């Protein structure tokens, strides 16, 4: 069985490439927010970190610098 986190599998399953963008818009359904997010390939990313976005509506990942904005 192939490793589910390989690049080939990621392309087949249409996983979001981590750290590919600098800005992501998320909804309350994505909470609790963490980077990398669900659906992102993990093999070439950083450890999961939870981000507090509820109060201000904005968060920045300390690992990759990705900015997140919460839409209502």
N, C-alpha and C positions, 0 to 999 in steps of 0.2 A: 504494500500500500504506500503511495507517495506521501511525503510529509505535507500536511495541510498548510504549512507556512512557507512553502517554497515559492519563488517568483513565478514559476510556470503555473502552479495551482492558483496563485493570486490573480493572474491574468484570466484564467478560465472562469473563476468564480466572481470576477469583477470586484475584487476587494479594493477599497480605497487605499491608494499608496500613501503611507505615512510620511509626514514631513514634506509633502510635495507642494503644499500650499502654505501661505503665510496667514491666511484668514479662513475661519470656518464659522458659519452661522448655525447655531443649534437651537433646538426647541426644548420645552420642559420635558418632553418625552425622552430626551437624551440624558436627563439628570438621574443620578449624580454624574456630573461630567468628569471624564478622565481622558487623558492623552497618553498613548494613542487611543482613539475611539473604537467602539465596536465596528467591525467590518473593515478595519485596517489591517494590512499584512503586518505581522509582528516580527518577523525574522530579522528585519533590518532597521528596527526602530529602537527606541529607548525604553527603560522600564516604565510601567504604568504609574502615572501620578494623577491624583484626584485634584480637581481645580474648583475652588469656590467661586461660583459665578452668580449665584442667586441674588446676592445683595446689590451688586453694582451693575449686573448685566454684561460684564466684560471680565475676561480672564486671559492670562498669558502663561503658556507652558514654560517652566524654568529650564527644561531640557532642550527643546527644539525652537523655542521662541514663537510658536504658532499662537496667533490671537484668536480668541473665541468671543462671539457676540451672541447673547441670548435674545431670541425673538419671542414675543408674547403670543 
